[in-house]
């Protein structure tokens, strides 16, 4: 699979420096005129249209923990003048570069590898010159630096870069990071973003998980997997992170995180990855599948044809030891057979499905009771229930339908409900799935029913362990999601998030039911972080946990009615972790800061409004979209970015959330009534010393020139550069150093057209066709993955 990151538009409007309050993310900087005597000066101010990347391809091969990344990009200059500069590529965190090749327009160029310390000094120099802190995002990374050919007006420059790195394992998980966080450096969304990873290993590949992006996973066999991510029309704001594990046995992998500056509480967050053993597919649990199809008149047409195709797909993909039956219902019902049948009758069942037609009303109660009567309590049973309407025949009261089904259903049955269109009862379907260890899925009118249903069945076709339970020994854990744990299926994994108190080593015991036999798996000495220094990885865990918990709480309120305590929790979680909910428009409309008193007021007002408002219907477009949205939060495997409508007001930095208030980015964990701030002058020595000591501060300071952020028990406030503030005691610098030096694979003299790296003003020779003014730093653009530090050159007449 080839990865393509195409057609990214970048910004460029500079020629000298402006007020430090202007953020590079805004895409416009109007500089002072460059010092150009005796050369002709460019008109000031200069308006330069976007520098574009014509295409950007990324291809990653990971072979036994050696990752090789190839980047191929073309820069296009749409301006009326020539641009030249330096290309800088931020090396991924903790990477050890073992191979590097840089080509510009087909010519090999010597690249310089900067250590993390050297790169930090380079970033700081540009930040000081530009009066803009955006580059501090990369303060703890190394870099690759090389000069580029001047790009003439209307011209292109192609840059091909390749580097290798040794990936390290932690907690049994191997981690790969690709620097994709460029949102603050772009004013336009990318038309297309895609990344492909060819993963190979001489041991079976087990769990595969991206906490940052939804990825498609295609397993060629136990030893080779393709991972792909593709999206359109978005601004990347998160590095691409991929975890995977290898081994021969059942897998449990732990990642934990503790944020010392979190005023929410001091307990830790954890994420568990559960994956079946590689040979589980050779011992699948025999299961029963009962397919229940709504064939009422409203299903007639394309919906019914797609439903038939989906049912036939499932029938053709049953495992040899499985059993099945089919029920179609409307005013009455029809069954394929009186009892469960073996897969030897698949062809006859397919013919039976083809004979069905849509007509009549909807008797949901009778269809469910018929299915319950077929279930064998001694075997796992998966009831796939598909409907597009409300109960209109027989028993139509939701509560009675739920009670009738619960009274006649064995514990071995899991119900998976598929609601098609907007006329389904979300209360009924969600309650059925929730009470019977399943899930509800809503197929919107623009979606293809057969694709949704067949994709679902491909994931659950081979169960390997049921009724899962986790025991953490003496460690106090709570608020685990999903709850209850779902069944474990071959080729899939379960992502569990939760909270814990204390920390340190503990044995984790996983139990489950395998063919009526309780299986126990012990994973000894699992280490939960006790201090912030133990938890540098995966700061997205707290936000993923909050996303799932909010989804569960919203669903509970929708099904059971408003509850003051639950609304309080949603409000506090939403503010702390920057997750916008139906209750929290205050994130962008209220005056800040939102301390405990304001949060209590918002929760109380929300509760009173919900209690006094009439109950919303459980069907219709609004109800279906609400149910689907809550389900997406409840089942999330990746953190979600704030929606576009609040993007100018909310920023996520690691585990922290910032809200824009009257020119200042404020950490939502900051409580002004309880905390004293330590002032730090913008671009002062203290400012850069803090960034050097704590990379998380660097990422927060990168938001702009006015920030309030919590770190290591202190609340730091960035104030104007001319402010008088006391000298601070700065902790020891913690920036990682590059551990392996790199010599380029090629040693060639750079082309004469490639100018030496310099910071002093210069002008070209008379034969070059352009005149330059100013230093190398008056103009800076931040392309996807790289930094171009440029000089503007006007074409000679």
C-alpha positions in Angstrom: 0.0 0.0 0.0 1.4 3.4 -0.9 0.8 6.2 1.5 -0.2 9.5 0.0 -0.4 12.8 1.7 -1.4 15.1 -1.1 -2.2 18.7 -1.9 -1.5 20.5 1.4 -1.7 24.2 1.2 0.5 26.2 3.5 0.6 29.9 4.5 3.1 32.6 4.0 2.6 36.4 4.5 5.8 37.9 5.9 8.7 40.2 5.6 9.6 41.4 9.1 8.4 41.1 12.7 5.2 42.1 14.3 3.7 42.2 17.8 4.4 39.0 19.8 0.6 38.5 20.2 0.3 37.4 16.6 0.3 33.6 16.4 1.8 31.8 13.5 -1.3 29.6 13.5 -3.3 32.6 12.2 -1.2 32.4 9.0 -0.5 36.1 8.6 2.6 38.0 9.8 3.4 41.4 8.5 7.1 42.1 9.0 9.1 45.3 9.1 10.8 46.1 5.8 14.0 44.1 5.4 17.4 45.8 5.5 18.4 45.7 1.9 20.7 48.6 1.2 22.3 48.9 -1.3 20.1 46.3 -3.0 16.6 47.2 -4.3 14.0 46.7 -1.5 10.8 44.7 -2.0 7.6 46.7 -1.5 6.3 46.6 2.1 4.1 45.1 3.3 4.5 42.0 1.1 1.6 39.8 0.5 2.6 36.3 -0.4 0.0 33.6 -1.3 0.2 30.1 0.1 3.2 27.9 -0.6 1.8 24.6 -1.6 2.9 21.0 -1.4 1.8 19.4 -4.6 2.0 15.9 -3.1 3.4 14.2 0.0 3.9 10.4 0.0 4.9 8.4 3.1 5.8 4.7 3.0 6.8 2.9 6.2 8.3 -0.6 6.4 8.8 -2.1 9.9 10.8 -5.3 9.9 11.6 -6.9 13.3 11.6 -3.5 15.0 13.7 -1.7 12.4 11.5 1.0 10.8 12.3 2.6 7.5 10.3 5.7 6.6 10.3 7.2 3.1 9.0 10.7 2.5 8.5 12.2 -1.0 7.2 15.7 -1.3 7.0 18.5 -3.9 7.0 22.2 -2.9 5.4 24.7 -5.4 6.0 28.4 -5.3 2.9 30.3 -6.6 4.4 33.7 -5.9 6.0 36.2 -8.3 9.4 36.0 -6.7 11.9 33.4 -5.9 12.2 31.7 -2.5 15.2 29.9 -1.1 15.9 28.5 2.3 16.7 25.6 4.6 14.8 22.4 5.0 14.4 21.0 8.5 12.8 17.7 9.4 12.0 17.1 13.1 13.2 13.6 14.0 10.5 11.6 15.9 10.8 11.5 19.7 13.5 9.1 21.0 14.3 7.9 17.5 17.8 6.6 16.7 18.5 7.5 13.1 20.6 4.8 11.4 20.1 5.7 7.7 19.4 9.0 6.0 19.2 10.0 2.3 18.1 13.4 1.0 17.5 14.2 -2.6 16.5 17.5 -4.1 15.4 17.5 -7.8 17.2 14.3 -8.4 20.5 15.4 -6.9 21.8 13.9 -3.6 22.4 16.5 -0.9 24.4 16.2 2.2 22.1 16.5 5.2 23.1 17.5 8.7 21.8 15.5 11.7 21.2 17.7 14.7 21.0 16.3 18.2 18.1 17.2 20.3 20.2 19.9 22.0 21.4 21.4 18.7 17.9 21.3 17.2 16.5 23.0 20.3 18.9 25.9 19.9 17.9 26.1 16.3 14.2 26.2 17.1 14.8 28.8 19.9 16.8 31.0 17.5 13.9 31.1 15.1 11.4 31.7 17.9 13.4 34.7 19.1 13.8 36.1 15.6 10.1 35.6 14.7 8.7 36.5 18.1 6.5 33.4 17.7 6.7 30.3 19.9 5.1 27.8 17.6 8.3 25.8 17.0 8.6 25.0 20.7 6.3 22.0 20.0 9.4 20.3 18.8 11.7 21.4 21.6 12.6 17.9 22.6 13.3 16.5 19.2 16.3 16.3 17.0 16.3 17.4 13.4 17.7 16.9 9.9 18.8 20.1 8.2 19.8 20.8 4.6 19.8 23.8 2.2 17.5 23.7 -0.7 17.6 25.1 -4.3 15.9 28.5 -4.7 12.4 27.9 -5.9 11.6 30.3 -8.7 8.2 31.8 -9.3 5.8 29.1 -10.5 8.5 26.5 -9.9 8.7 23.3 -7.9 11.3 21.5 -5.7 11.0 17.8 -5.0 12.4 16.5 -1.7 12.8 12.8 -1.1 13.9 11.8 2.4 14.5 8.4 3.9 15.5 7.5 7.5 15.6 4.4 9.6 15.2 3.9 13.3 15.4 1.2 15.9 12.0 0.9 17.6 12.0 0.1 21.3 9.5 -2.0 23.3 7.9 -1.1 26.5 5.5 -3.4 28.4 5.7 -5.8 25.5 4.6 -3.1 23.1 6.7 -1.8 20.2 6.1 1.9 19.4 6.4 3.8 16.1 5.8 7.6 15.8 5.5 9.6 12.6 5.5 13.5 13.1 2.1 14.5 11.8 1.3 17.3 14.2 1.3 20.3 11.8 -2.1 21.9 12.4 -0.7 25.1 13.9 1.5 25.5 10.8 -1.3 25.4 8.2 -4.2 27.6 7.4 -5.9 25.2 5.0 -6.9 21.5 5.4 -5.1 18.8 3.6 -7.2 17.4 0.7 -5.9 14.0 1.6 -3.9 12.4 4.4 -2.8 8.8 4.3 -0.2 6.7 5.9 0.7 3.1 5.2 2.7 0.7 7.3 4.0 -2.7 6.1 4.6 -4.5 9.4 6.7 -7.7 9.3 8.0 -9.9 12.1 9.6 -13.4 12.5 7.2 -13.9 15.5 3.4 -13.8 15.4 2.1 -10.2 15.4 -0.4 -9.8 18.2 -2.1 -6.6 19.3 -2.0 -3.6 16.9 -3.3 -0.3 18.1 -3.1 3.4 17.2 -4.2 5.7 20.1 -4.0 8.7 17.7 -5.8 7.7 14.5 -8.4 5.2 13.3 -6.5 2.7 11.2 -7.5 -0.1 8.9 -5.7 -3.4 9.7 -5.3 -6.2 7.1 -3.6 -9.4 8.3 -1.9 -11.3 5.5 -0.8 -13.9 8.0 0.5 -14.2 11.5 3.8 -12.6 10.5 2.8 -9.7 8.2 0.2 -7.0 8.6 -0.7 -3.9 6.6 -1.9 -0.9 8.5 -3.4 2.1 6.8 -4.9 5.5 7.7 -6.7 7.8 5.2 -8.7 10.9 5.7 -9.7 13.9 3.6 -10.1 17.6 4.2 -8.6 17.9 7.7 -5.8 19.7 9.5 -3.5 17.2 11.2 -2.9 18.1 14.8 -1.6 14.8 16.3 1.4 12.7 15.6 0.7 9.3 14.1 1.4 6.7 16.8 1.3 2.9 16.3 1.8 0.2 18.9 2.1 -3.5 18.2 3.2 -6.6 20.1 4.6 -10.0 19.1 4.6 -13.4 20.9 3.1 -16.8 21.1 0.6 -16.7 24.0 -2.4 -14.7 25.1 -1.5 -11.0 25.3 -2.2 -8.4 27.9 -0.3 -5.1 27.5 -0.4 -2.2 30.0 0.2 1.5 29.5 -0.3 3.8 32.5 -0.2 7.6 32.9 -0.1 10.0 35.8 -0.4 13.7 35.5 1.1 15.5 38.6 -0.4 18.9 37.6 -3.9 17.5 37.3 -6.2 19.2 39.8 -9.0 16.9 38.8 -7.5 14.3 41.1 -4.2 12.6 41.7 -5.2 9.0 40.6 -3.6 7.5 37.5 -5.0 6.4 34.2 -4.3 3.1 32.4 -4.9 1.4 29.1 -4.9 -2.4 28.6 -4.7 -4.2 25.3 -6.2 -7.7 25.3 -5.5 -10.0 22.3 -6.1 -13.7 21.8 -3.2 -16.2 21.3 -2.1 -16.6 17.6 -3.5 -20.2 17.3 -6.9 -19.3 18.7 -8.4 -19.5 15.3 -7.6 -23.2 15.3 -9.8 -23.7 18.4 -12.8 -21.4 17.8 -15.8 -21.7 20.1 -18.8 -23.4 18.4 -21.5 -20.7 18.4 -25.2 -20.3 17.3 -26.3 -17.4 15.1 -29.9 -16.3 15.0 -30.6 -13.8 12.2 -33.8 -11.8 12.7 -34.9 -9.7 9.7 -37.6 -7.0 9.7 -39.6 -7.5 6.4 -42.3 -4.9 7.1 -43.5 -2.8 4.2 -41.1 0.1 5.1 -38.1 -2.1 4.3 -39.2 -2.5 0.7 -36.7 -1.5 -2.0 -32.9 -1.0 -1.7 -32.8 -1.5 2.1 -34.4 -4.9 1.9 -32.1 -6.0 -1.0 -29.0 -4.9 1.0 -30.4 -6.8 4.1 -30.7 -9.9 2.1 -27.1 -9.6 0.8 -25.8 -9.1 4.3 -27.7 -12.2 5.6 -26.4 -14.3 2.8 -22.8 -13.1 3.5 -23.1 -14.2 7.2 -24.6 -17.6 6.2 -21.7 -18.2 3.8 -19.1 -17.3 6.5 -20.3 -19.5 9.4 -17.6 -21.7 11.0 -18.1 -25.5 10.4 -19.2 -26.2 14.0 -21.7 -23.3 14.1 -25.5 -23.6 14.0 -28.0 -21.1 12.7 -31.6 -20.1 12.1 -33.4 -17.3 10.5 -36.6 -15.4 11.4 -38.3 -12.8 9.2 -41.1 -10.8 10.8 -43.8 -8.2 9.9 -47.4 -8.6 10.9 -46.6 -12.2 11.5 -43.4 -14.1 11.3 -41.7 -16.9 9.4 -38.8 -19.1 10.4 -36.4 -21.0 8.2 -36.6 -24.0 10.5 -38.2 -25.0 13.8 -34.8 -25.3 15.5 -31.1 -24.5 15.0 -29.6 -26.1 11.9 -26.0 -27.1 10.9 -24.0 -25.3 8.3 -24.6 -28.2 5.9 -27.9 -26.4 5.1 -26.4 -23.1 4.1 -27.4 -23.3 0.5 -31.0 -24.0 1.4 -31.0 -21.0 3.8 -29.6 -18.7 1.1 -32.5 -19.7 -1.2 -34.9 -19.1 1.7 -33.5 -15.5 2.1 -33.9 -14.8 -1.6 -37.6 -15.7 -1.4 -38.4 -13.1 1.3 -40.3 -9.9 0.5 -41.2 -6.8 2.4 -44.8 -6.3 3.4 -47.0 -5.7 6.5 -46.5 -4.1 10.0 -43.8 -4.6 12.7 -44.3 -7.1 15.5 -40.9 -6.8 17.3 -42.0 -8.5 20.5 -43.1 -11.7 18.9 -39.9 -11.9 16.8 -37.7 -11.5 19.8 -39.5 -14.1 21.9 -39.3 -16.6 19.0 -35.5 -16.0 18.8 -35.1 -16.4 22.6 -37.0 -19.7 22.5 -34.4 -21.0 20.0 -31.3 -20.1 22.1 -29.3 -22.9 23.7 -28.1 -21.9 27.2 -25.2 -24.3 26.8 -23.7 -22.5 23.7 -22.8 -18.9 22.9 -25.6 -17.4 20.9 -25.4 -14.3 18.8 -28.7 -12.7 17.9 -28.4 -10.3 15.1 -31.6 -8.2 15.0 -32.3 -5.9 12.1 -35.2 -3.4 11.9 -36.1 -0.1 10.3 -39.2 0.8 12.4 -41.1 1.1 15.6 -43.2 -1.7 17.1 -46.7 -1.3 15.5 -48.2 -4.8 15.9 -48.8 -7.0 19.0 -47.1 -5.7 22.1 -45.9 -2.1 21.3 -44.9 -0.8 24.8 -41.1 -0.7 25.1 -40.9 -1.6 28.7 -43.1 -4.6 28.3 -41.1 -5.8 25.3 -37.8 -5.5 27.3 -39.3 -7.3 30.3 -40.7 -10.1 28.1 -37.4 -10.7 26.3 -35.4 -10.6 29.6 -37.6 -13.1 31.2 -37.1 -15.6 28.4 -33.5 -15.1 27.4 -30.5 -17.3 28.6 -27.3 -15.6 29.8 -25.4 -17.1 26.9 -27.2 -14.8 24.4 -25.7 -11.6 23.0 -27.9 -9.3 21.1 -26.6 -7.0 18.4 -29.2 -4.5 17.1 -29.0 -2.7 13.8 -31.4 0.2 13.4 -31.9 1.2 9.7 -32.9 4.8 9.0 -34.5 7.4 11.3 -37.8 5.6 12.2 -36.3 3.2 14.8 -36.8 3.3 18.5 -33.4 4.1 19.9 -34.5 3.6 23.5 -35.6 0.0 22.7 -32.6 -1.0 20.6 -30.0 0.5 23.0 -31.7 -1.1 26.0 -31.8 -4.5 24.3 -28.1 -4.4 23.5 -27.1 -3.0 26.8 -29.0 -5.5 28.9 -27.8 -8.5 26.8 -24.0 -7.9 26.4 -24.2 -6.7 22.8 -24.1 -3.4 20.9 -26.4 -1.2 18.9 -25.5 0.2 15.5 -27.4 2.8 13.5 -27.2 2.7 9.8 -28.0 6.1 8.4 -29.8 6.6 5.1 -26.6 7.4 3.2 -24.8 4.3 4.5 -24.8 0.8 2.9 -26.5 -1.7 5.1 -24.8 -4.8 3.6 -21.4 -3.3 4.1 -22.0 -2.3 7.7 -23.5 -5.7 8.6 -20.9 -7.8 6.8 -18.0 -5.8 8.3 -19.5 -6.3 11.8 -19.8 -10.0 11.3 -16.3 -10.4 10.0 -15.1 -9.1 13.4 -17.3 -11.4 15.6 -17.3 -14.5 13.5 -14.8 -16.4 15.6 -15.2 -16.0 19.4 -12.4 -17.4 21.5 -13.2 -16.3 25.1 -16.5 -15.2 26.7 -17.6 -13.6 30.0 -14.3 -11.9 30.6 -13.3 -10.6 34.0 -10.2 -8.7 35.2 -8.6 -8.9 38.7 -5.9 -6.3 39.6 -4.9 -7.9 42.9 -4.2 -5.4 45.6 -4.2 -2.4 43.2 -7.4 -0.3 43.5 -8.9 0.1 40.1 -12.2 1.7 39.1 -14.2 3.3 36.3 -13.2 0.6 33.7 -14.6 1.0 30.2 -16.1 -0.9 28.3 -18.2 -2.3 31.1 -19.1 -5.1 31.0 -16.1 -6.4 29.0 -17.2 -7.8 25.6 -16.3 -11.2 24.2 -12.8 -11.7 22.7 -12.7 -12.6 19.0 -10.0 -14.0 16.8 -8.2 -11.3 14.8 -9.4 -8.5 17.1 -8.5 -7.0 20.4 -10.1 -5.2 23.3 -9.0 -1.8 24.5 -9.8 -1.2 28.2 -9.3 2.1 29.9 -9.7 2.9 33.6 -8.4 4.7 36.7 -6.2 3.4 39.6 -5.0 4.5 43.0 -1.5 4.1 44.2 0.6 2.2 41.6 3.6 -0.1 41.4 3.7 -3.7 40.4 0.7 -6.1 40.6 -0.4 -9.3 39.0 -3.3 -9.0 36.6 -5.6 -12.0 36.2 -7.9 -12.4 33.2 -10.6 -15.1 33.4 -13.0 -16.1 30.7 -15.3 -18.9 29.6 -14.0 -21.3 26.9 -16.4 -24.0 25.9 -18.1 -24.1 29.3 -14.7 -24.2 31.0 -13.3 -21.3 33.0 -9.9 -20.3 31.7 -7.5 -18.2 33.9 -4.5 -16.2 32.6 -2.0 -14.6 34.9 0.2 -11.7 33.8 2.7 -11.1 36.7 4.4 -7.9 37.8 2.5 -5.4 35.7 3.9 -2.0 36.5 1.5 0.9 37.1 3.1 4.4 37.1 3.6 5.8 40.6 5.0 9.2 39.6 4.8 11.5 36.5 8.4 10.5 35.5 7.1 6.9 35.1 4.5 7.9 32.6 6.0 9.8 29.7 4.2 7.8 27.0 0.6 8.0 25.8 -0.6 11.2 27.5 -3.8 10.7 25.5 -5.0 7.9 27.9 -6.8 10.4 30.2 -8.7 11.9 27.4 -9.6 8.5 25.9 -10.9 7.4 29.3 -12.9 10.7 29.7 -14.4 10.3 26.2 -15.7 6.8 27.0 -17.0 7.7 30.4 -18.9 10.7 29.0 -20.4 8.4 26.3 -21.6 6.0 29.0 -23.0 8.8 31.2 -24.8 10.4 28.3 -26.3 7.1 27.3 -27.5 6.5 30.9 -29.2 9.9 31.1 -30.9 9.3 27.8 -32.3 5.9 28.8 -33.0 6.7 32.5 -33.7 10.4 32.6 -31.7 13.4 33.9 -29.7 12.9 37.1 -27.9 15.7 38.9 -24.8 13.7 39.8 -24.3 12.3 36.3 -24.6 15.8 34.8 -22.1 17.1 37.3 -19.6 14.5 36.2 -20.2 15.2 32.5 -19.6 19.0 33.0 -16.4 18.5 35.0 -15.0 15.9 32.6 -15.9 18.0 29.6 -14.2 21.1 30.9 -11.1 19.3 32.1 -10.5 17.2 29.0 -12.0 19.5 26.3 -14.7 17.1 25.1 -17.7 19.1 23.8 -21.1 17.6 24.7 -24.7 18.7 24.3 -24.4 20.3 27.8 -21.2 22.1 27.3 -21.5 24.9 24.8 -20.1 27.0 27.7 -16.7 25.9 26.6 -16.8 28.6 23.9 -19.6 30.9 25.1 -19.0 31.4 28.8 -16.5 33.8 30.3 -13.5 32.1 31.8 -12.0 30.7 34.0 -14.5 27.9 34.7 -13.7 27.1 38.3 -15.6 24.7 40.6 -18.3 27.3 41.4 -19.0 28.0 37.8 -19.1 24.3 37.0 -21.6 23.7 39.7 -23.8 26.5 38.4 -23.7 25.1 34.8 -24.5 21.6 35.9 -27.4 22.8 38.0 -28.8 24.9 35.2 -28.5 22.1 32.8 -30.3 19.7 35.2 -33.2 22.1 35.8 -33.6 22.7 32.1 -33.8 19.0 31.4 -36.2 18.3 34.2 -38.6 21.0 33.0 -38.4 20.2 29.3 -40.8 17.7 27.8 -39.2 14.3 27.0 -37.7 14.1 23.6 -39.0 11.3 21.3 -36.8 8.2 21.1 -37.2 8.0 17.3 -36.6 10.4 14.4 -33.4 11.9 12.9 -32.4 13.8 16.1 -32.8 10.7 18.3 -30.9 8.4 16.0 -28.0 10.9 15.5 -27.8 11.4 19.3 -27.7 7.7 19.9 -25.1 7.1 17.3 -23.0 10.0 18.6 -23.1 8.7 22.2 -22.2 5.3 21.0 -19.2 6.6 19.1 -18.0 8.2 22.4 -18.7 5.1 24.4 -16.8 2.8 22.0 -14.0 5.2 21.1 -10.5 3.7 20.6 -8.9 7.0 19.8 -9.2 10.5 21.3 -11.4 12.9 19.3 -10.4 16.4 18.2 -12.6 19.3 19.1 -15.1 20.0 16.4 -14.4 22.7 13.8 -16.9 25.1 15.2 -14.9 25.4 18.5 -11.4 24.9 17.0 -10.4 28.5 17.6 -11.3 28.2 21.3 -10.0 24.8 22.4 -6.5 23.3 22.0 -5.4 19.8 23.2 -1.7 19.5 24.3 -0.8 16.0 25.4 -3.1 15.2 28.4 -4.0 18.9 28.9 -6.8 21.1 27.5 -6.6 24.8 26.9 -9.4 27.3 26.3 -8.9 30.7 24.7 -10.0 33.5 27.0 -9.5 37.2 26.2 -6.1 36.7 24.4 -4.8 34.0 26.7 -4.7 30.2 26.4 -5.8 28.9 29.9 -5.2 25.4 31.2 -8.6 24.1 32.2 -7.1 22.5 35.3 -6.1 26.0 36.5 -8.3 27.2 39.4 -7.6 30.9 40.0 -9.2 31.0 43.5 -6.9 28.3 44.7 -3.6 28.7 42.8 -0.9 31.3 42.7 0.7 31.9 39.3 4.5 32.1 38.6 5.1 34.7 35.9 7.5 34.1 33.1 8.5 36.8 30.6 7.9 35.9 27.0 11.1 34.8 25.3 13.2 35.5 28.4 16.0 33.2 29.6 13.6 31.8 32.2 11.1 31.1 29.4 13.6 29.0 27.4 15.1 27.4 30.4 11.7 26.1 31.5 11.1 24.7 28.0 14.5 23.0 28.1 13.7 21.4 31.4 10.1 20.2 30.6 9.1 19.4 27.0 5.4 19.4 28.0 5.8 23.1 28.9 7.3 23.7 25.5 4.3 22.2 23.8 2.0 24.4 25.9 4.1 27.6 25.4 3.9 26.9 21.6 0.2 27.8 21.7 1.1 31.5 21.8 2.7 34.4 23.6 0.1 34.5 26.5 -0.5 31.1 28.2 -1.4 29.8 31.7 -0.3 26.2 32.2 0.2 23.8 35.2 3.4 21.8 35.5 5.0 20.0 38.5 2.7 21.6 41.0 3.2 25.2 39.6 1.0 27.4 37.5 3.1 29.3 35.0 1.8 32.4 33.3 3.6 33.8 30.3 3.5 37.6 30.4 4.8 40.3 28.0 8.5 40.3 27.3 9.0 43.7 28.9 7.5 42.6 32.2 9.7 42.6 35.3 9.6 39.2 36.9 11.9 37.4 39.4 14.5 34.8 38.4 13.2 31.3 38.7 14.8 28.1 40.0 14.8 25.9 36.9 14.9 22.1 37.2 17.6 20.2 35.5 17.2 20.0 31.7 15.5 16.8 30.7 15.7 17.0 26.9 16.7 13.6 25.4 20.0 13.4 23.5 20.5 11.7 20.2 22.3 8.4 21.2 23.7 7.5 17.8 25.5 9.7 15.4 24.8 9.3 11.7 26.9 9.6 8.6 25.0 10.1 5.4 25.0 7.1 3.0 26.4 9.4 0.4 29.2 11.9 0.6 28.9 14.3 -2.3 29.7 17.9 -2.7 26.5 19.9 -2.7 25.6 21.5 -6.0 26.8 25.1 -6.5 23.2 26.2 -6.5 22.7 25.1 -2.9 23.7 28.0 -0.8 25.6 27.4 2.5 23.7 27.6 5.7 24.0 31.2 7.0 22.2 33.8 9.0 23.8 37.0 7.7 22.2 39.0 4.9 23.4 38.1 1.4 22.6 38.7 -2.2 23.0 36.5 -5.2 25.6 36.9 -7.9 24.5 38.8 -11.0 24.0 35.6 -12.9 21.5 34.0 -10.6 18.5 36.1 -11.8 17.3 37.4 -8.4 18.0 39.9 -5.7 17.7 39.1 -2.0 17.1 41.4 0.9 17.1 40.8 4.7 18.4 38.0 6.8 17.6 34.4 6.3 14.9 34.5 9.1 12.4 37.3 8.1 10.3 34.7 6.3 9.4 31.3 7.7 7.0 28.7 6.5 6.1 25.5 8.2 5.3 22.8 5.6 3.9 19.4 6.4 6.6 17.6 8.4 9.3 20.3 7.9 10.3 23.8 8.4 11.5 26.0 5.6 13.4 29.0 6.9 13.5 31.3 3.9 14.8 34.5 2.3 12.6 36.4 -0.2 14.3 37.2 -3.5 12.8 39.5 -6.1 13.1 38.6 -9.8 15.5 40.9 -11.7 13.9 43.0 -14.4 
